[in-house]
Amino acid sequence: MGFAIKGIRLLAAEPNARIHAAATIIVCAAGFYFGFTREEWRWIVLSIALVWAAEGFNTAIEFLADALTPNYHPLIEKAKDVAAGAVLITACGTLIIGLSIIGPYLLDLYKR
């Protein structure tokens, strides 16, 4: 458990993780404000967890790749790019899920 907490702290210190943290806080605040249903919370929590996990794997790959060699290597560049792409894919999916849940609430708020 100690190593996992240490890993989460390392992840939280990464610049991209701060963006994910801000998005997590905003979406959770919106959920409490709008009173998301249990089903909506399930999708939100799953989406948030997937993005954080993808970012964690990406960060781990970057740390490992940087430890392998300080010099440029085209395969390491590809590995880092693919890992970053995986984060982008999960973030886009999460955005779609989030908009599908929050969108109707925002439209109702706008119509008032």
Buried (B, 14 or more C-beta within 10 A) or exposed (E): EEEEEEEEEBBEEBEBBEEBEEBBEEBBEBBEEBEBEEEBBEBBEEBBEBBBEBBBBBBBBBEEBEEEEEEEEEEBEEBBEEBBEBBEEBBEBBEEBBEEBBEEBEEEEEEE
